[in-house]
Amino acid sequence: MLWVGEPFTAPGRGFWAKLEGRNPGGIKDRPALHMVRAARERGELRPGARIVESTSGTLGLGLALAGVTYGHPVTVVTDPAIEPLMTGLLTAHGADVAVVDAPHPVGGWQQARRDRVAELLAAEPGAWCPDQYHNPDNVAAYRPLALELIAQLGRIDALVVSVGTGGHSAGVAGVLREWFPELRVVGVDTVGSTIFGQPALPRLMRGLGSSIHPRNVAYPLFDEVHWVAAPEAVGAARALAVSRWATGGWSVGAVALVARWLAAATAPDTRIAAVFPDGPQRYAGTVFDDGWCRARGLLGHRLPERPDEIAHPGERTVTRWTRCRTVLDPLAGAGPLRSAGDRSGPARAAR
Ligand SMILES: Cc1ncc(COP(=O)(O)O)c(C=O)c1O
């Protein structure tokens, strides 16, 4: 745990960051090991069978660790935006890396990756996919993280978490709510992500956000959602690096930006826990590369102090940091024909 205070935050305010980048791979070491262990115990994953999964990298590192630990070959399906460092690390730890070459017309890169996973599974009998987007073991894997937070912080008033597959937000928030019924859960997504009912747009940020609707997202647990834009996440990740040393990439920047605001917006004794999913290493060529960032217009923006607000996710398409206290499951009540991007689900009133 790291206390993140001044000068990153306002004087006298701050939050606690859980540095999951200090795990061998990152936050996804937890679900990778747990999903593999559980599937082996249930007999769904036979000894020596191949593990195939779609991931932008972090889960791939965890699965490579699980493959080495339990003796399984691993194929990681990813897209061309994967950082060279990640490809190198995955390969070094024995994983095969399969890169899809074109996005799916509706579901984007993520759906294209999932389609490739299906092809690889069909081609190799016995091959198994953890399906992190919909596997409940991805959520259950985070009970220990929640218990660590309780042991380390005692009382927790607010949790700030990024959402990609929904695994760690669901797992950590679910356990913490049992202990602290008044816990305020703040979800952090990226602009252009469909998870909380915005339309899909091209996304620069990786890790958090989605162009599909992962069923592991625990919508009823969230009090509010914040969509963060790439320049804001870059600004926060960089500001953290020079003020606190401990930083990370897109999701860490976005989570830190929101936690910084929350610390200023709540009473000084509010105890805020923020989960930092990984460290900065893999982002040396993106978030921390001036040329890469400048070419995409990500530099030179003042770090905003507070978000814009919308009352409902369908109000408008957001393009900068925006907060919404109505949290929706976009597919709630959906029949089988309901498509990704359909935003007409029932609203859940803000807590
Ligand atoms: C770096 C990073 N941050 C955040 C997330 C989102 O976590 P979750 O999938 O548990 O919602 C991921 C997921 O891959 C990630 O790799």
The ligand as an ORCA input file, in Angstrom:
! r2SCAN-3c Opt
* xyz 0 1
  C      -3.619     -2.828    -16.694
  C      -5.047     -3.189    -16.450
  N      -5.817     -2.351    -15.733
  C      -7.107     -2.619    -15.484
  C      -7.703     -3.773    -15.950
  C      -9.154     -4.025    -15.670
  O      -9.311     -5.062    -14.729
  P     -10.551     -6.070    -14.757
  O     -10.385     -6.914    -15.993
  O     -10.425     -6.876    -13.507
  O     -11.796     -5.271    -14.819
  C      -6.937     -4.669    -16.695
  C      -7.547     -5.875    -17.270
  O      -6.986     -6.515    -18.139
  C      -5.574     -4.375    -16.949
  O      -4.807     -5.203    -17.664
*
